[in-house]
């Protein structure tokens, strides 16, 4: 008689439950990363915008608020939390912020982000 090979029902259930838990946690942390990449793309767009590049802080805050509220719904950064620096003829827009993602009951994940318009 041959010995049976394969996955038992109990083993299959454990693997499926583990995969479902990983996918659920992945969905919870997906939103902050989407916001980070959106903010970084907005920074790169604004850094080459002639009105923002030649203007001052007021022009930047006005342009940022248009992107943040109407187009992308960004709520983790305000215009006053963003740093503007000039390196030569290039405008560098950067910020630093943290996002707290609740996972289960009193367990949270803190993620630090630092988007920038500088080429990497």
Secondary structure as UniProt FT lines:
FT   HELIX           9..48
FT   HELIX           50..54
FT   HELIX           57..66
FT   HELIX           67..71
FT   HELIX           79..81
FT   STRAND          83..87
FT   TURN            88..89
FT   STRAND          90..94
FT   STRAND          97..104
FT   TURN            105..106
FT   STRAND          107..113
//
